[in-house]
Every structure is written in structure tokens, then in C-alpha cells.
Amino acid sequence: MSFRHAGPHSMSGLMALALLGTLLVQTLSGLLATRDLMIKAPLAHLLTAAALSQSYDWRRWGSILLLGLIVMHLLAVVLHWLVFKDNLVRPMLTGRKLAASSLRDVSFVSPLRALIVLG
């Protein structure tokens, strides 16, 4: 079964958004959350005691969610490799994917041009 395609799968984009969103929640809650009277978070003085407790709960649940998303991501990469014989580790690290014979006519934008558009 051949499942090779030129670009990332749409689920990859959703996973990236989920991971980045969870990291954002972790970052923001880390600026606010405090559990200990000796160590205060940088912005803990802006919140009430109840809100501090709530931000600590968000941080705790966010860490569990982040670990779950990481495990799901790694399992998906391994399953994709075992089922479809398509190694995704090198393209994730380098940003380049070897094209299948049916994709030889696909052309990609240069990385420099992509950075210029991104900027």
C-alpha cells in the first residue's frame, strides 16, 4: 500500500497546533501558577488566591495533556513507518522529504523564499 505524498498530512498540522497551544497554556500558567509560599511565579501578584489555585490546576492538567499529545505523536510516526513504510523522522528533522516516483513532477519552493514570505 503506497501512501506517499509531497507535503504533510492535515492531521500533522492539527497536531502541531495542539502541541503549540498546549505549550502556550503551559507558558502562561507558569508565569502565574504558584504552589509554594517560598517560590512565587513572576506574575503571581496579579491574581487572587483562588485564581492562583486555578492557574496551578491548569498547569497540572496542561502537563498531562502535553505528555499525552507527545505520546500520540510518537505513536503516529511509528505506525506510519510500520504500516506505510514511510519514514517521517528525517523529514521532520531536516524539512526535506524524498519524493516517490509518482511525485517527480512536484516542485517545491526554496527554503529562502519560504523564510522571506514568513518574515
Helices and strands as residue ranges (DSSP letters): H 10-32, G 44-46, H 49-84, H 89-94, G 101-103, H 111-118
